[in-house]
Amino acid sequence: MNESQPQTPDMTYDEAIKKLEEYVSLMQDDQCSIDKLSEYTKQSQQLLEFCRRKLTETDAELQKILADIQKQN
C-alpha cells in the first residue's frame, strides 16, 4: 500500500484497523515530524471514515437478515 494515500476501496476492515494501529504507533513516536503527523492524521481520518462506513453497511445487512428471519417465524 502506498503510504501517501490509503487504498481503502480494496481494503478489508481488518486491514484498515491494522493500518490505523500502525499510524497511531508512528504518531506516538517522539521522532515523528509535524509534516508526517499531519499526513498520518489525514490518512487516519480516511481510514476511520472507511471503517465507519463498513460498520454501518454491515449493521444494515444484519438488520435485514434478522428482519427476514423474524418474518419466517
Order of alpha helices (4+ residues) and beta strands (2+ residues): alpha-alpha
